[in-house]
Amino acid sequence: MGSKILVDDTSPFGTYEGGDRFRKQISRIRLLPRNWLGKRLMFALRRLARKHIGDCVDMELFGSKMRLYQRGNASEKRALFAPQFYDLEDRLALAGLAKDGAVFIDIGANIGLYSFSVARTFSNFDNTKIISVEPHPEIHRRLAFNRSLNPELPITLFRGGIGEKEGEMQLLTGAGNLGQTRILREEEAPHPESITVPIITLTALCSKFNLERIDGIKIDVEGFEEAVLLPFFESAPDSLLPRLIVIEDNRREWATDILATAAKRGYRIAKKTHMNLLLERS
């Protein structure tokens, strides 16, 4: 694991066990209640537990085998130690869409935390499909490794970004947090550490995977939501509009009011969670 962004996708699952002491500590943390005291205890116990593992650990999360890294990716660390505090309402809302033929698109999948969480429920139904979209090549390797450990799940991967047109764009890795990786806008100056990644429209993604319906979408693209959603809202037929959209609340960064545009297609804010808005279509 000598690359700048740590990835070991060759060692077999179980190579990084963490030891009995760590397993006992993390079991206690995952049982903490979702209240103020539970959160305070979680932070304290997590600091202790982190000392007993290296860069990564192999263990079960959301009912799936996963290799999880404790540094450099805030979402991954949060879910590893205390999944009950990681976007629980948002994940449950998406899992609640499960039925035969249901489709979930995870845009900005990171290592697949939403995908694997929702997939456990989707896998109880026939012909379900989850498309996990992640443009960063190294994060995608982590995602692909975890996908390989759980071949029974209805998860399909796409390495690329979603934008307003097809082509290529520059991706800038978040400083100290891979979850803050973002697409450079065309008007931004080039960055020496940016990565060139393929990009397609959401409509093109649906065509690529022969999707005739979408039940849920999660979008976590660090302020790039307009480029993902606005062209889709303009051109998508009603039959393709998802029942639920979980979108990071970046209203202060949007040049166009996405919520007003969404309202014209029948969406309303059903709930505001810690970081996201849940948009439902009636």
C-alpha positions in Angstrom: 0.0 0.0 0.0 2.7 2.5 -1.0 0.6 4.8 -3.2 -0.3 8.3 -2.2 -3.9 7.1 -1.6 -3.8 3.8 0.2 -5.3 0.9 -1.6 -4.7 -2.8 -1.1 -7.0 -4.7 -3.5 -4.8 -7.7 -3.8 -4.4 -9.2 -0.3 -7.3 -11.6 0.6 -10.1 -10.5 2.9 -9.0 -11.3 6.5 -5.4 -10.0 6.0 -6.2 -7.0 8.3 -8.2 -8.5 11.1 -7.6 -5.8 13.8 -7.3 -8.2 16.7 -9.7 -9.2 19.6 -9.2 -6.0 21.5 -10.2 -3.8 18.6 -13.2 -6.1 17.8 -14.5 -5.8 21.3 -14.0 -2.0 21.3 -15.8 -1.5 18.0 -18.7 -3.8 19.1 -19.2 -1.5 22.1 -19.1 1.6 20.0 -21.6 0.3 17.5 -24.1 -0.4 20.3 -24.1 3.2 21.6 -27.4 5.0 21.5 -28.0 7.8 18.9 -28.3 10.6 21.4 -26.0 13.4 22.7 -24.3 11.2 25.3 -23.9 8.3 22.9 -22.2 10.6 20.4 -19.8 12.0 23.0 -18.9 8.5 24.1 -18.4 7.5 20.5 -15.8 10.1 19.9 -13.9 9.1 23.0 -14.0 5.4 22.4 -13.2 5.8 18.7 -9.9 7.6 19.6 -8.9 4.6 21.7 -10.0 2.0 19.2 -8.1 3.7 16.3 -4.8 3.0 18.1 -5.3 -0.8 17.7 -5.5 -1.0 14.0 -3.2 0.0 11.1 -4.3 1.8 8.0 -7.2 -0.5 7.2 -9.2 -3.3 8.7 -11.3 -6.1 7.2 -14.7 -6.5 8.8 -18.4 -6.6 8.2 -20.4 -3.4 7.7 -24.0 -3.1 6.7 -24.1 -6.9 6.5 -21.3 -7.0 3.9 -17.6 -7.8 3.9 -15.6 -4.7 3.5 -12.0 -3.4 3.7 -12.2 -0.1 5.4 -9.6 2.6 5.8 -9.5 4.8 8.9 -7.6 7.8 7.6 -8.1 10.3 4.9 -11.8 9.6 4.2 -14.2 11.1 6.8 -17.3 9.1 5.7 -15.4 5.8 5.7 -14.1 6.5 9.2 -17.5 7.5 10.5 -19.2 4.4 9.1 -16.4 2.0 10.1 -16.6 2.8 13.8 -20.2 3.9 14.3 -22.6 3.2 11.4 -25.6 4.1 13.5 -24.4 7.8 13.3 -23.7 7.7 9.6 -26.7 9.2 7.6 -29.1 6.6 9.1 -32.3 8.4 8.1 -31.1 9.0 4.6 -30.0 5.4 4.1 -33.2 4.0 5.6 -35.3 6.2 3.3 -33.5 4.8 0.2 -33.7 1.2 1.5 -37.4 1.8 1.9 -37.8 2.0 -1.8 -37.0 -1.6 -2.2 -39.4 -3.7 -4.3 -39.1 -6.0 -7.3 -37.3 -4.1 -10.1 -36.3 -1.2 -8.0 -33.3 0.9 -9.2 -31.0 3.1 -7.0 -28.2 5.3 -8.5 -25.5 6.3 -6.1 -23.8 9.3 -7.6 -20.5 10.1 -5.8 -20.5 6.7 -4.3 -17.1 7.0 -2.6 -16.3 3.5 -1.4 -20.0 2.5 -1.7 -21.3 3.1 1.8 -24.8 4.0 0.6 -24.7 1.4 -2.1 -23.9 -1.5 0.3 -26.3 -0.3 2.9 -29.2 -0.1 0.5 -28.1 -3.3 -1.4 -28.8 -5.5 1.6 -32.5 -4.6 1.5 -32.7 -4.5 -2.3 -31.2 -8.0 -2.5 -34.4 -9.4 -0.9 -36.3 -8.6 -4.0 -36.1 -9.7 -7.7 -34.4 -7.8 -10.5 -33.2 -4.9 -8.4 -30.3 -2.8 -9.5 -27.8 -0.4 -7.9 -25.5 1.7 -10.0 -22.5 3.0 -8.0 -20.9 6.0 -9.8 -17.4 7.0 -8.6 -14.9 8.9 -10.8 -11.8 8.9 -8.6 -9.6 5.9 -9.8 -8.1 5.1 -6.4 -11.4 5.4 -4.5 -13.0 3.3 -7.2 -10.4 0.6 -6.6 -11.5 0.5 -3.0 -15.2 0.3 -4.1 -14.4 -2.4 -6.7 -12.6 -4.5 -4.1 -15.5 -4.3 -1.7 -17.9 -5.2 -4.5 -15.8 -8.3 -5.3 -16.2 -9.5 -1.7 -20.0 -9.5 -2.1 -20.9 -10.9 -5.5 -24.4 -11.7 -4.4 -25.4 -8.0 -4.2 -27.1 -6.2 -7.1 -24.4 -3.6 -7.4 -22.9 -2.5 -10.8 -20.0 0.0 -10.9 -19.4 2.9 -13.2 -16.0 4.7 -13.0 -16.7 8.2 -14.2 -18.5 11.4 -13.3 -21.9 12.8 -14.1 -22.1 16.2 -15.6 -24.0 18.4 -18.1 -22.3 17.0 -21.2 -20.2 14.0 -22.2 -16.4 14.2 -22.4 -13.7 14.6 -19.8 -13.2 16.8 -16.8 -10.6 17.5 -14.1 -11.1 16.0 -10.7 -9.4 17.5 -7.6 -8.7 15.2 -4.6 -9.9 16.7 -1.3 -7.1 17.8 0.9 -7.0 15.3 3.8 -10.5 14.0 3.0 -11.2 11.9 -0.1 -14.9 12.6 0.5 -14.3 16.2 -0.6 -13.0 15.3 -4.0 -14.7 17.4 -6.6 -14.9 18.2 -10.2 -13.1 21.4 -11.3 -15.5 23.8 -13.0 -14.6 25.0 -16.5 -14.0 28.5 -15.3 -11.5 27.4 -12.6 -7.8 27.5 -13.2 -6.1 24.2 -13.9 -4.6 22.5 -10.8 -1.3 20.6 -11.0 -2.7 17.7 -8.9 -6.0 17.3 -10.8 -6.9 14.0 -12.5 -8.6 13.7 -15.9 -11.8 11.5 -15.6 -14.5 10.6 -18.1 -17.9 12.2 -17.6 -21.3 11.5 -19.0 -24.8 12.9 -18.4 -27.3 11.2 -16.1 -29.5 10.6 -19.1 -26.6 8.9 -20.9 -25.9 6.8 -17.8 -29.5 5.6 -17.8 -29.2 4.6 -21.5 -25.9 2.9 -20.9 -27.4 0.6 -18.3 -30.8 0.3 -20.0 -32.7 1.9 -17.1 -36.4 2.5 -17.7 -37.1 3.6 -14.2 -35.3 5.1 -11.2 -36.6 4.7 -7.7 -33.9 6.6 -5.8 -30.8 8.7 -6.4 -28.2 9.9 -3.9 -26.0 12.8 -5.0 -22.8 13.7 -3.2 -20.7 15.7 -5.6 -19.4 18.6 -3.5 -21.3 21.5 -5.1 -21.6 20.1 -8.6 -25.3 19.2 -8.2 -26.5 21.6 -10.8 -24.5 20.0 -13.6 -25.9 16.6 -12.6 -29.6 17.4 -12.1 -30.6 20.4 -14.2 -30.1 18.8 -17.6 -31.8 15.7 -16.3 -34.8 17.6 -15.1 -35.0 19.4 -18.4 -35.1 16.3 -20.6 -36.1 13.2 -18.6 -39.6 11.8 -19.1 -41.8 11.5 -16.1 -41.4 7.7 -16.2 -37.7 8.1 -15.4 -37.9 10.6 -12.6 -37.0 9.0 -9.3 -39.4 8.8 -6.4 -36.7 10.0 -4.0 -33.6 12.1 -4.3 -31.1 12.5 -1.5 -29.0 15.5 -2.2 -26.3 17.3 -0.2 -27.7 20.7 1.0 -25.4 23.0 -0.9 -28.0 25.7 -1.6 -25.5 28.5 -0.8 -23.2 27.3 -3.7 -25.9 26.8 -6.4 -26.1 29.5 -9.0 -29.5 28.1 -10.1 -32.2 27.2 -7.6 -32.3 23.4 -8.0 -35.2 23.1 -5.6 -37.4 25.4 -7.7 -36.5 23.4 -10.8 -37.3 20.2 -9.0 -40.6 21.6 -7.8 -41.7 22.1 -11.4 -41.2 18.3 -11.9 -43.3 17.5 -8.8 -40.7 17.4 -6.0 -41.0 18.7 -2.5 -38.6 18.7 0.5 -39.8 15.8 2.6 -37.1 16.1 5.2 -33.9 17.8 6.0 -31.3 15.6 7.7 -27.9 16.5 9.1 -26.3 17.3 5.8 -28.9 16.3 3.1 -32.3 17.2 1.7 -34.7 14.4 0.9 -36.8 15.3 -2.1 -39.9 13.3 -2.8 -42.0 13.3 -5.9 -45.7 13.0 -5.4 
